[in-house]
Amino acid sequence: MSWNTHGTEVQTGDLVELVGLNHKHFITVMKIDGELQTHRGVLKHSEVIGKPWGSQVRSHMGSPFFVLQPSLADLLREIKRNTQIIYPKDIGFILLRLGIGPGSRVGEAGTGSGALTTAMAFYIGDEGRIYTYENREESYLLAKKNLEKVGLSNRVEFKNKDLSEGFDETNLDAIFLDMNNSYDFMRQVRAALKPGGFFATILPTSNQVCRILEALKQERFAFVEVVEISLRFFKPEPMRFRPVDRMVAHTGYLIFARPVTFDDKDEIAMVVNDSEERES
């Protein structure tokens, strides 16, 4: 199976997004004898293979579908899940702030359905490595299946293990925790991160944020930032351009920090205050 191919035409094994009327979309792997059954009719894969990307095909009922390459956001939106996934609006910011790119070694705990794992695996390239920990076997197995579906599982080491035992790895470039009690694991994070590395977590409520802020101070993290991201779409109609009726607002608080060494125990407060002034 191939995804994000650079070819101009659909090939056998390509991951294809078929978008029909009212933007109804289906993502499927092209097979010679495969077919996609929809409420708008049946589409045979053999009639899609060989078509240029962006072209149009029709089902046996005559309904039109556009042949597109799915973006990373499309894949994450359609990912099979048994838990709430991190939203693309948050994922993009996380990737940038954690400095994740080709060759990065990244630790993750709370794999869930593997949405963030998928995004990180895409950006680290074949030279990088993701070490992801999940203590629930059902989620652990589902995440592996989801990464295999998009051809990125070879960049990830999946571990069905409780983080209380700590990470097996050290000198990681970055660590992300998607756990409701991530504040209980700051010691394990500190031990696994390289000096000055990147840490982030997501928490849904303000009282949880307060707890992790205390835990970060205890474990000598600095440059702490708390962020909330909202996403608002607009109707793309020239004569009635306006915001859509709904928006993706609070999905969680993102907390970022860096492990550093202090010569003076009072300096940590000064670093936090200075980082606030830099952003103002």
DRENSE-423786 format. One record per residue: residue number from 1; residue in one letter; x, y, z of N, C-alpha, C in turn. Coordinates in Angstrom, 1 decimal, padded with zeros to 4 digits. Each point is the difference from the previous one (the first is absolute). Example, Ala and Ser with C-alpha at 12.3 -4.5 7.8 and 13.67 -1.06 7.14 Angstrom:
BEGIN
n/res/n.east/n.north/n.up/ca.east/ca.north/ca.up/c.east/c.north/c.up
1/a/013.2/-005.7/007.8/-000.9/001.2/000.0/000.9/001.2/000.0
2/s/-000.4/001.1/-000.7/000.9/001.1/000.0/-000.8/001.1/000.8
//
This chain:
BEGIN
n/res/n.east/n.north/n.up/ca.east/ca.north/ca.up/c.east/c.north/c.up
1/m/000.8/-001.2/000.0/-000.8/001.2/000.0/000.9/001.2/000.0
2/s/-000.4/001.0/-000.8/000.8/001.3/-000.1/-000.9/001.2/000.3
3/w/000.5/000.9/000.7/-000.7/001.2/000.2/000.9/001.2/-000.2
4/n/-000.6/001.2/-000.4/000.8/001.2/-000.3/000.9/-000.3/-001.2
5/t/-000.5/-000.8/-001.0/000.8/-000.3/-001.1/000.2/001.3/-000.9
6/h/001.2/000.0/-000.7/000.3/001.2/-000.8/-000.4/-000.2/-001.5
7/g/-000.6/-001.1/-000.3/-000.5/-000.3/-001.3/-001.1/000.9/-000.4
8/t/-000.3/000.0/-001.3/-001.1/000.8/-000.5/-001.3/-000.8/-000.2
9/e/000.1/-001.3/000.0/-001.1/-000.9/-000.2/-000.2/-001.0/001.2
10/v/-001.2/-000.4/000.2/-000.3/-001.0/001.0/000.6/-001.4/-000.3
11/q/000.7/-000.6/000.9/000.6/-001.3/-000.2/-000.6/-001.0/001.0
12/t/000.1/-001.3/-000.4/-000.4/-001.0/000.9/000.7/000.1/001.4
13/g/-000.7/-000.1/001.1/000.6/000.2/001.3/000.0/001.4/000.5
14/d/-000.4/001.0/-000.8/000.0/001.3/000.5/-001.2/000.2/000.9
15/l/000.2/000.9/001.0/-001.1/000.4/000.9/-000.7/001.2/-000.7
16/v/-001.3/-000.2/-000.3/-000.8/001.0/-000.7/-001.2/000.5/000.8
17/e/-000.2/001.3/-000.2/-001.2/000.6/000.6/-001.0/000.3/-001.1
18/l/-001.2/-000.6/000.1/-001.0/000.3/-001.0/-001.1/000.9/000.6
19/v/-000.1/001.2/-000.6/-000.9/001.0/000.5/-001.2/000.1/-000.9
20/g/-001.2/-000.2/000.6/-001.2/000.1/-000.8/-000.8/001.2/000.3
21/l/-001.3/000.0/-000.3/-000.9/001.1/000.2/-000.1/000.4/001.5
22/n/-000.1/001.3/000.2/000.0/000.5/001.4/001.2/-000.3/000.8
23/h/001.1/-000.2/-000.7/001.3/-000.3/000.6/000.1/-001.3/000.7
24/k/-000.9/-000.9/-000.2/000.0/-001.3/000.6/001.3/-000.7/-000.5
25/h/000.8/-000.5/000.9/001.3/-000.5/-000.5/000.3/-001.4/000.6
26/f/000.7/-000.8/-000.8/000.4/-001.4/000.4/001.5/-000.1/-000.3
27/i/000.7/-000.6/001.0/001.5/-000.3/-000.2/000.2/-001.5/-000.1
28/t/000.6/-000.4/-001.1/000.2/-001.5/-000.2/001.3/-000.2/-000.7
29/v/000.5/-001.3/000.1/001.2/-000.4/-000.7/-000.4/-000.7/-001.3
30/m/000.6/000.5/-001.1/-000.4/-000.5/-001.3/000.5/-001.5/-000.2
31/k/-000.9/-000.8/-000.4/000.3/-001.4/-000.3/-000.6/-000.3/-001.4
32/i/000.7/-000.9/-000.8/-000.5/-000.3/-001.3/-001.4/-000.5/000.0
33/d/-000.4/-000.9/000.9/-001.3/-000.5/000.0/-000.9/000.6/001.1
34/g/000.4/001.1/000.5/-000.7/000.7/001.1/-001.2/000.8/-000.5
35/e/-000.9/000.3/000.9/-001.1/000.9/-000.3/-000.4/000.7/001.3
36/l/-000.6/001.2/-000.2/-000.5/000.9/001.1/-001.5/000.1/-000.1
37/q/-000.7/-000.5/001.0/-001.4/000.1/000.0/-000.5/001.2/000.8
38/t/-000.8/000.8/-000.6/-000.5/001.2/000.6/-001.5/000.2/-000.2
39/h/-000.6/000.9/000.7/-001.4/000.2/-000.2/-000.3/000.7/-001.4
40/r/001.1/000.5/-000.6/-000.1/000.6/-001.3/000.4/-001.0/-001.1
41/g/000.2/-001.3/000.3/000.3/-001.0/-001.0/001.4/-000.6/000.3
42/v/000.3/-001.0/-000.9/001.3/-000.7/000.2/001.0/000.5/-001.0
43/l/001.3/000.2/000.6/001.1/000.4/-000.8/001.0/-001.1/-000.1
44/k/000.3/-000.5/-001.1/001.0/-001.0/-000.2/001.4/000.6/000.0
45/h/000.9/-000.6/000.8/001.4/000.6/000.1/000.7/000.0/-001.4
46/s/-000.3/-001.0/-000.8/000.6/-000.1/-001.3/-000.3/001.2/-000.9
47/e/-001.1/000.7/000.3/-000.4/001.2/-000.8/000.6/001.2/000.6
48/v/000.7/-000.1/001.1/000.7/001.2/000.7/001.5/-000.1/-000.3
49/i/000.5/-001.3/000.0/001.4/-000.2/-000.2/000.4/000.5/-001.4
50/g/001.0/000.8/-000.1/000.5/000.6/-001.3/-000.6/001.3/-000.3
51/k/-001.0/000.5/000.8/-000.5/001.3/-000.1/000.9/001.1/000.6
52/p/000.1/001.2/-000.6/000.8/001.0/000.5/-000.6/000.5/001.4
53/w/000.8/000.4/000.9/-000.5/000.5/001.2/-000.7/001.3/-000.3
54/g/-001.2/000.2/000.7/-000.8/001.2/-000.2/-001.1/-000.2/-001.0
55/s/000.0/-001.2/-000.7/-001.0/-000.2/-001.0/-001.3/-000.5/000.6
56/q/-001.0/-000.2/-000.8/-001.3/-000.4/000.5/-000.3/-001.4/-000.6
57/v/-000.6/-000.9/000.9/-000.6/-001.3/-000.5/-001.4/000.0/000.5
58/r/-000.7/-001.0/-000.6/-001.5/-000.1/000.4/-000.3/-001.5/000.5
59/s/-000.9/-000.1/000.9/-000.4/-001.3/000.5/-000.9/-000.6/-001.0
60/h/-000.5/-001.3/000.2/-000.8/-000.6/-000.9/-001.4/000.7/-000.1
61/m/-000.3/000.8/001.0/-001.2/000.8/-000.1/000.1/001.4/-000.6
62/g/001.3/000.3/-000.5/000.2/001.2/-000.6/000.4/001.2/000.9
63/s/000.2/-000.3/001.3/000.3/001.0/001.0/001.5/000.4/-000.2
64/p/000.4/001.3/000.0/001.4/000.4/-000.2/000.8/-000.1/001.3
65/f/001.3/-000.4/-000.1/000.9/000.1/001.1/001.3/000.5/-000.6
66/f/000.7/000.9/000.8/001.3/000.5/-000.3/001.1/-000.9/000.6
67/v/001.0/-000.3/-000.8/001.1/-000.8/000.4/001.1/000.8/000.6
68/l/000.3/000.0/001.3/001.0/000.8/000.7/000.9/-000.8/000.8
69/q/001.2/000.6/000.3/000.9/-000.6/000.9/-000.4/000.6/001.4
70/p/-000.2/-000.9/001.0/-000.3/000.5/001.3/001.1/000.7/000.7
71/s/-000.3/001.1/000.7/001.1/000.7/000.8/000.1/-000.7/001.3
72/l/001.0/000.4/000.8/000.2/-000.5/001.3/-001.3/000.3/000.8
73/a/-000.5/001.2/-000.1/-001.2/000.3/000.8/-001.2/-000.9/-000.4
74/d/-000.1/-000.3/-001.3/-001.1/-000.9/-000.4/000.1/-001.4/000.6
75/l/001.3/-000.5/000.1/000.2/-001.3/000.6/-000.4/000.0/001.5
76/l/000.4/001.1/000.7/-000.2/000.1/001.4/-001.5/000.1/000.3
77/r/-000.7/000.7/-000.9/-001.5/000.2/000.2/-000.7/-001.4/-000.1
78/e/000.5/-000.8/-000.9/-000.6/-001.3/-000.2/000.5/-001.2/000.8
79/i/001.0/000.3/000.8/000.7/-001.1/000.8/-001.0/-000.7/000.8
80/k/000.1/-001.3/000.0/-000.9/-000.8/000.9/000.4/000.2/001.4
81/r/-000.9/000.2/000.9/000.3/000.4/001.4/-000.9/-000.7/001.0
82/n/000.6/-000.2/001.2/-000.8/-000.4/001.1/000.2/001.0/001.2
83/t/000.7/001.1/-000.3/000.2/001.0/001.0/-000.1/001.4/-000.8
84/q/-000.2/001.1/000.7/000.1/001.3/-000.6/001.4/000.2/-000.5
85/i/000.1/000.5/-001.3/001.3/000.3/-000.5/000.4/001.4/000.2
86/i/001.3/000.4/-000.1/000.4/001.4/000.0/-000.4/000.6/-001.4
87/y/-000.5/001.2/000.0/-000.5/000.6/-001.2/001.2/000.5/-000.8
88/p/-000.2/000.0/-001.4/001.1/000.5/-000.9/000.4/001.4/000.4
89/k/-000.9/000.9/000.4/000.4/001.4/000.4/001.0/000.0/001.1
90/d/-000.1/-001.0/000.9/001.0/-000.1/001.1/001.2/-000.7/-000.4
91/i/-000.1/-001.0/-000.9/001.1/-000.8/-000.4/001.0/000.8/-000.7
92/g/-000.5/000.9/-000.9/001.0/000.8/-000.8/000.8/000.9/000.9
93/f/-000.6/000.6/001.0/000.8/000.8/001.0/000.9/-000.8/000.8
94/i/-000.4/-001.2/000.4/000.9/-000.9/000.8/001.2/-000.3/-000.8
95/l/-000.2/-000.4/-001.2/001.2/-000.4/-000.9/001.0/001.1/-000.1
96/l/-000.5/001.2/-000.2/000.9/001.2/-000.1/000.7/000.3/001.3
97/r/-000.7/000.0/001.1/000.6/000.4/001.2/000.9/-001.1/000.6
98/l/-000.2/-001.2/-000.4/000.9/-001.1/000.5/001.2/-000.2/-001.0
99/g/000.1/000.8/-001.0/001.1/-000.1/-000.9/000.1/-001.3/-000.7
100/i/-001.1/-000.6/-000.3/000.1/-001.4/-000.6/000.2/000.1/-001.5
101/g/001.0/-000.7/-000.5/000.4/-000.1/-001.4/000.8/-001.2/-000.3
102/p/000.5/-000.1/-001.2/000.8/-001.1/-000.4/001.1/-000.4/001.0
103/g/000.0/-001.3/000.4/001.0/-000.4/001.0/-000.3/000.1/001.4
104/s/-001.1/000.6/000.4/-000.3/000.2/001.4/-000.3/-001.3/000.7
105/r/000.4/-000.1/001.2/-000.4/-001.1/000.9/-001.0/000.5/001.0
106/v/-001.2/-000.5/000.0/-001.1/000.5/000.8/-000.6/-001.0/000.8
107/g/-000.2/000.3/001.3/-000.8/-000.8/000.9/-001.4/000.4/000.1
108/e/-000.9/-000.9/000.1/-001.5/000.3/000.2/-000.6/-000.9/000.9
109/a/-000.9/000.4/000.9/-000.7/-000.9/000.8/-001.5/000.4/000.0
110/g/-000.9/-001.0/-000.1/-001.4/000.3/-000.2/-000.2/-000.1/-001.5
111/t/000.4/-001.1/-000.6/-000.1/-000.1/-001.5/-001.4/000.2/-000.5
112/g/-001.0/-000.6/000.8/-001.4/000.1/-000.4/-000.2/-000.7/-001.4
113/s/-000.7/000.7/-000.9/-000.2/-000.6/-001.3/001.1/000.3/-001.0
114/g/001.0/000.8/000.4/001.2/000.2/-000.8/-000.1/001.2/-001.0
115/a/-000.8/001.0/000.3/-000.1/001.1/-000.9/001.3/000.8/000.0
116/l/000.4/000.5/001.2/001.2/000.7/000.1/001.2/-000.8/-000.4
117/t/000.0/-001.3/000.4/001.1/-000.9/-000.4/000.1/000.0/-001.5
118/t/-001.1/-000.1/-000.8/000.0/000.1/-001.4/000.7/001.2/-000.5
119/a/-000.4/001.2/000.5/000.5/001.3/-000.4/001.5/000.0/000.2
120/m/000.5/-000.4/001.2/001.4/000.1/000.4/000.8/-001.0/-000.9
121/a/-000.6/-001.2/-000.2/000.7/-001.0/-000.9/000.2/000.6/-001.4
122/f/-000.9/000.7/-000.5/000.1/000.6/-001.3/001.1/001.0/-000.1
123/y/000.2/000.8/001.0/000.9/001.1/000.0/001.5/-000.4/000.4
124/i/000.1/-001.1/000.7/001.4/-000.4/000.4/000.8/-000.6/-001.1
125/g/-000.7/-000.5/-001.1/000.7/-000.7/-001.1/000.5/-001.4/000.4
126/d/000.7/-000.6/-000.9/000.5/-001.4/000.3/001.1/000.1/001.0
127/e/000.7/001.1/000.1/001.1/000.1/000.9/-000.4/000.2/001.5
128/g/-001.2/000.4/000.2/-000.5/000.2/001.4/-000.6/-001.2/000.6
129/r/-000.5/000.2/001.3/-000.6/-001.1/000.7/-001.0/000.5/001.0
130/i/-001.2/-000.6/000.1/-001.0/000.3/001.0/000.0/-001.2/001.0
131/y/000.0/000.3/001.3/-000.1/-001.0/001.0/-001.3/000.3/000.7
132/t/-001.1/-000.8/-000.2/-001.3/000.4/000.5/-000.5/-001.1/001.0
133/y/-000.4/000.5/001.2/-000.4/-000.9/001.1/-001.6/000.1/000.2
134/e/-000.6/-001.1/000.1/-001.4/-000.1/000.3/-000.3/-001.2/000.9
135/n/-000.6/000.2/001.1/-000.3/-001.1/001.0/-001.2/-000.7/-000.3
136/r/-000.9/000.5/-000.8/-001.3/-000.7/-000.4/000.3/-000.8/-001.2
137/e/-000.2/-001.3/000.1/000.3/-000.9/-001.2/-000.8/000.3/-001.2
138/e/-001.3/000.3/000.2/-000.9/000.3/-001.1/000.5/001.2/-000.8
139/s/000.4/001.0/000.7/000.5/001.2/-000.7/001.3/-000.3/-000.7
140/y/000.9/-000.7/000.7/001.3/-000.4/-000.5/-000.1/-000.7/-001.3
141/l/-001.0/-001.0/-000.1/-000.1/-000.7/-001.2/-000.7/000.8/-001.1
142/l/-000.9/000.9/000.3/-000.7/000.8/-001.0/001.0/001.0/-000.6
143/a/000.8/000.6/000.9/001.0/001.0/-000.5/001.0/-000.7/-001.0
144/k/000.4/-001.2/000.3/000.9/-000.7/-000.9/-000.7/-000.2/-001.4
145/k/-001.2/-000.4/000.1/-000.8/-000.3/-001.3/-000.2/001.3/-000.8
146/n/-000.2/001.1/000.7/-000.2/001.3/-000.7/001.3/000.5/-000.7
147/l/001.1/-000.2/000.7/001.3/000.4/-000.6/000.4/-000.9/-001.1
148/e/-000.3/-001.3/000.1/000.2/-000.9/-001.1/-000.8/000.3/-001.3
149/k/-001.2/000.5/000.3/-000.9/000.3/-001.2/000.6/001.1/-000.8
150/v/000.7/001.0/000.6/000.5/001.1/-000.8/001.5/-000.2/-000.3
151/g/000.6/-001.2/000.3/001.3/-000.3/-000.3/001.1/000.7/000.8
152/l/-000.3/000.3/001.2/001.0/000.8/000.9/000.4/-000.8/001.2
153/s/-000.5/-001.2/000.2/000.3/-000.8/001.2/001.5/-000.4/000.1
154/n/000.7/000.0/-001.1/001.5/-000.3/000.1/000.8/001.1/000.7
155/r/-000.6/001.1/000.2/000.7/001.1/000.7/-000.3/000.1/001.5
156/v/-000.8/-000.9/000.4/-000.5/000.0/001.4/000.2/-001.2/000.8
157/e/000.4/000.1/001.2/000.1/-001.1/001.0/-001.2/000.1/000.9
158/f/-000.9/-001.0/-000.1/-001.2/000.0/000.9/000.3/-000.8/001.3
159/k/-000.4/000.6/001.1/000.3/-000.7/001.3/-001.3/000.0/000.8
160/n/-000.4/-001.2/000.3/-001.2/-000.2/000.9/000.5/-000.1/001.4
161/k/000.2/001.2/000.6/000.7/000.2/001.2/-000.4/001.2/000.8
162/d/-000.1/-000.1/001.3/-000.3/001.1/000.9/001.2/000.9/000.2
163/l/-000.3/001.3/-000.2/001.1/001.0/000.1/000.6/000.1/001.4
164/s/-000.7/-000.5/001.0/000.5/000.1/001.4/001.4/-000.7/000.1
165/e/000.3/-000.9/-000.9/001.3/-000.7/000.0/001.0/000.8/-000.7
166/g/-000.4/001.1/-000.7/000.9/000.9/-000.7/000.2/-000.4/-001.4
167/f/000.6/001.0/-000.8/000.4/-000.3/-001.4/001.2/-000.9/000.0
168/d/000.1/-000.9/-001.0/001.1/-000.9/-000.2/001.2/000.8/-000.6
169/e/-000.4/001.2/-000.7/001.0/000.7/-000.7/000.5/001.2/000.8
170/t/001.1/000.5/-000.4/000.6/001.3/000.6/000.4/000.9/-001.1
171/n/000.3/001.2/000.3/000.5/001.1/-000.9/-001.0/000.2/-001.2
172/l/-001.3/-000.1/000.3/-001.0/000.2/-001.0/000.0/001.5/-000.4
173/d/-000.3/000.3/-001.2/-000.1/001.4/-000.5/-001.3/000.7/000.6
174/a/-001.0/-000.8/000.1/-001.3/000.6/000.4/-000.9/-001.1/000.6
175/i/-000.9/000.4/000.9/-000.9/-000.9/000.6/-001.4/000.7/000.0
176/f/-001.0/-000.8/-000.3/-001.4/000.5/000.1/-000.8/-001.0/000.8
177/l/-000.8/000.5/001.0/-000.9/-000.8/000.8/-001.4/000.4/-000.3
178/d/-000.9/-001.0/-000.4/-001.4/000.2/-000.1/-000.7/-000.9/001.1
179/m/000.2/000.5/001.2/-000.5/-000.7/001.2/-000.7/001.0/000.9
180/n/-001.1/-000.4/000.6/-000.7/000.9/000.9/000.8/000.3/001.3
181/n/000.9/-000.9/000.3/000.9/000.3/001.2/001.4/000.1/-000.4
182/s/000.3/000.7/-001.0/001.4/000.1/-000.5/000.9/000.7/001.1
183/y/-000.6/000.7/000.9/000.8/000.6/001.0/000.6/-001.0/001.0
184/d/-000.4/-001.2/000.0/000.5/-001.1/000.8/001.3/-000.6/-000.6
185/f/000.4/000.4/-001.2/001.1/-000.7/-000.7/001.1/001.0/-000.4
186/m/000.1/001.1/000.6/001.0/001.0/-000.3/001.4/-000.5/000.3
187/r/000.1/-000.8/001.0/001.4/-000.6/000.3/000.4/-001.0/-001.1
188/q/-000.9/-000.8/-000.5/000.3/-000.9/-001.1/000.3/000.8/-001.2
189/v/-000.7/001.1/-000.3/000.3/000.8/-001.2/001.4/000.6/000.1
190/r/000.3/000.6/001.2/001.3/000.6/000.2/001.1/-001.0/-000.2
191/a/-000.1/-001.2/000.4/001.0/-001.0/-000.1/000.2/-000.4/-001.5
192/a/-001.0/000.1/-000.8/000.1/-000.5/-001.4/000.4/001.1/-001.0
193/l/-000.3/001.2/000.4/000.3/001.1/-001.0/001.5/000.4/000.0
194/k/000.5/000.4/-001.1/001.3/000.5/000.0/000.0/001.4/000.6
195/p/001.1/000.5/000.5/000.1/001.3/000.6/-000.5/001.1/-001.0
196/g/-000.9/000.8/000.5/-000.6/001.0/-000.9/-001.0/-000.4/-001.0
197/g/-000.4/-001.3/000.1/-000.9/-000.6/-001.0/-001.4/000.7/000.1
198/f/-000.9/-000.5/-000.8/-001.4/000.5/000.0/-001.0/-000.9/000.6
199/f/-000.9/000.6/000.9/-001.1/-000.7/000.6/-001.3/000.7/-000.3
200/a/-001.0/-000.8/-000.2/-001.4/000.5/-000.1/-001.0/-001.0/000.5
201/t/-001.1/000.5/000.4/-001.2/-000.9/000.4/-001.3/000.8/-000.3
202/i/-001.1/-000.7/000.0/-001.3/000.6/-000.2/-000.9/-000.4/001.1
203/l/-000.7/000.9/000.6/-000.9/-000.2/001.2/-001.3/000.7/-000.3
204/p/-001.1/-000.6/000.4/-001.3/000.6/-000.3/-000.5/001.1/001.0
205/t/000.5/000.0/001.2/-000.6/000.9/001.0/001.1/000.8/000.7
206/s/-000.4/001.2/000.5/000.9/001.0/000.6/000.6/-000.6/001.3
207/n/-000.7/-000.7/000.8/000.6/-000.6/001.2/001.1/-001.0/-000.3
208/q/-000.1/-000.7/-001.1/001.1/-000.9/-000.4/001.2/000.8/-000.4
209/v/-000.3/001.1/-000.7/001.2/000.8/-000.4/000.7/000.6/001.2
210/c/-000.7/000.4/001.0/000.7/000.5/001.2/000.8/-001.1/000.7
211/r/-000.4/-001.2/-000.1/000.7/-001.1/000.6/001.3/-000.3/-000.8
212/i/-000.1/000.1/-001.3/001.3/-000.3/-000.8/000.9/001.2/000.1
213/l/-000.4/001.2/000.2/000.9/001.2/000.2/000.8/-000.2/001.2
214/e/-000.6/-000.5/001.1/000.7/-000.3/001.2/001.0/-001.1/-000.2
215/a/-000.4/-001.1/-000.7/000.9/-001.1/-000.2/001.2/000.4/-000.9
216/l/-000.2/000.9/-001.0/001.1/000.5/-000.8/001.0/000.8/000.8
217/k/-000.5/000.8/000.9/000.9/000.7/000.9/000.9/-000.9/000.8
218/q/-000.7/-001.0/000.6/000.7/-001.0/000.8/001.1/-000.7/-000.7
219/e/-000.2/-000.3/-001.3/001.0/-000.8/-000.7/000.9/001.0/-000.8
220/r/000.0/001.2/000.2/000.9/001.0/-000.5/-000.1/000.2/-001.6
221/f/-001.3/000.1/-000.4/-000.3/000.4/-001.4/-000.2/001.5/000.0
222/a/000.4/000.6/-001.1/-000.2/001.5/-000.2/-000.6/000.3/-001.3
223/f/-000.1/001.3/-000.3/-000.6/000.4/-001.3/-001.3/-000.6/-000.2
224/v/-000.8/000.0/001.1/-001.3/-000.7/000.0/-001.1/000.9/-000.7
225/e/-000.8/-000.5/-000.9/-001.0/000.7/-000.7/-001.3/-000.9/000.0
226/v/-001.1/000.7/000.2/-001.3/-000.6/-000.1/-000.8/000.7/-001.1
227/v/-000.5/-000.8/-001.0/-000.7/000.5/-001.2/-001.3/-000.7/-000.2
228/e/-000.9/000.8/-000.5/-001.3/-000.6/-000.5/-000.2/000.5/-001.4
229/i/-000.4/-000.9/-000.9/-000.1/000.3/-001.4/-001.5/-000.2/-000.5
230/s/-000.5/001.0/-000.6/-001.4/-000.1/-000.6/000.1/000.1/-001.5
231/l/-000.9/-000.6/-000.7/000.0/-000.1/-001.5/-001.4/000.4/-000.5
232/r/000.0/001.0/-000.8/-001.3/000.6/-000.5/000.0/000.0/-001.6
233/f/-001.0/-000.7/-000.6/-000.1/000.0/-001.4/-001.0/001.0/-000.5
234/f/000.1/000.4/-001.3/-000.9/001.0/-000.6/-000.6/-000.6/-001.3
235/k/-001.2/000.4/-000.3/-000.7/-000.5/-001.2/000.8/000.6/-001.2
236/p/000.5/-000.9/-000.9/000.7/000.5/-001.2/-000.9/000.4/-001.1
237/e/-001.0/000.9/000.3/-000.9/000.5/-001.0/000.1/001.5/-000.2
238/p/000.4/000.5/-001.1/000.3/001.5/-000.2/-001.2/000.9/000.4
239/m/-001.2/-000.5/-000.3/-001.2/000.9/000.3/-000.5/-000.2/001.4
240/r/000.4/-001.0/000.8/-000.4/-000.1/001.3/001.1/-000.5/000.9
241/f/001.2/000.6/-000.1/001.2/-000.4/000.7/-000.3/000.4/001.5
242/r/000.1/-001.0/000.9/-000.2/000.2/001.4/000.5/-001.2/000.8
243/p/000.2/000.1/001.3/000.4/-001.2/000.8/-001.1/-001.1/-000.1
244/v/000.4/-001.2/000.0/-000.9/-001.1/000.1/-000.7/000.0/001.4
245/d/-001.0/-000.8/000.2/-000.8/000.1/001.2/000.7/-000.6/001.2
246/r/001.0/-000.9/-000.3/000.7/-000.7/001.1/001.5/000.2/-000.1
247/m/000.7/-000.1/001.1/001.5/000.0/-000.1/000.5/-001.0/000.9
248/v/001.3/-000.4/-000.2/000.7/-000.9/000.9/000.7/000.8/001.0
249/a/-000.5/000.1/001.2/000.6/000.9/001.0/000.8/-000.8/001.0
250/h/-000.4/-000.1/001.2/000.9/-000.7/001.0/000.0/-001.5/-000.2
251/t/001.2/-000.5/-000.2/000.1/-001.5/-000.1/001.1/-000.4/001.1
252/g/000.6/000.9/000.6/001.0/-000.3/001.0/001.0/001.1/000.2
253/y/000.7/000.1/001.1/001.1/000.9/000.2/001.3/-000.7/-000.3
254/l/000.8/000.7/-000.8/001.3/-000.5/-000.4/001.0/000.6/000.9
255/i/000.9/-000.8/000.6/001.0/000.5/000.9/001.4/-000.4/-000.5
256/f/000.9/000.9/-000.1/001.3/-000.2/-000.6/001.0/000.4/001.1
257/a/001.2/-000.7/000.0/001.0/000.3/001.0/001.4/-000.6/-000.5
258/r/001.1/000.5/000.6/001.3/-000.5/-000.3/000.7/-000.4/001.3
259/p/000.7/-001.2/000.0/000.8/-000.3/001.2/001.3/000.7/000.0
260/v/000.3/000.8/001.0/001.3/000.7/000.0/000.6/-000.2/001.4
261/t/001.3/000.5/000.1/000.7/-000.1/001.3/000.1/001.4/000.6
262/f/-000.2/000.2/001.3/000.0/001.2/000.7/001.2/000.0/001.0
263/d/000.7/001.1/000.0/001.1/000.2/001.0/-000.6/000.5/001.3
264/d/-001.1/000.7/-000.1/-000.7/000.6/001.1/-001.4/-000.4/000.0
265/k/-000.6/-000.5/001.1/-001.3/-000.5/000.1/-001.1/001.1/-000.3
266/d/000.4/001.3/000.2/-000.9/001.1/-000.2/-000.1/000.4/-001.5
267/e/000.9/-000.5/-000.8/000.1/000.4/-001.4/-001.2/-000.5/-000.8
268/i/-000.6/-001.1/000.4/-001.1/-000.6/-000.8/-001.1/001.0/-000.1
269/a/-000.3/000.7/001.0/-001.1/001.0/000.0/000.3/001.1/-001.0
270/m/001.3/000.4/000.0/000.4/001.1/-000.9/-000.1/-000.4/-001.4
271/v/000.3/-001.3/-000.3/-000.1/-000.5/-001.4/-001.4/000.0/-000.5
272/v/-000.9/-000.5/000.9/-001.5/000.0/-000.3/-000.5/001.4/-000.3
273/n/000.4/001.0/000.9/-000.5/001.3/-000.2/000.6/000.6/-001.3
274/d/001.2/-000.3/-000.3/000.6/000.6/-001.2/-000.6/-000.5/-001.2
275/s/-000.4/-001.3/000.0/-000.7/-000.6/-001.2/-001.3/000.7/-000.2
276/e/-000.7/000.4/001.1/-001.3/000.7/-000.2/000.2/001.3/-000.6
277/e/001.1/000.7/000.3/000.3/001.3/-000.5/000.3/-000.1/-001.5
278/r/000.7/-001.1/-000.4/000.3/-000.1/-001.4/-001.2/-000.2/-000.9
279/e/-001.0/-000.6/000.5/-001.2/-000.2/-000.8/-001.0/001.2/000.0
280/s/000.2/000.9/000.9/-000.9/001.1/000.1/000.3/001.2/-000.9
//
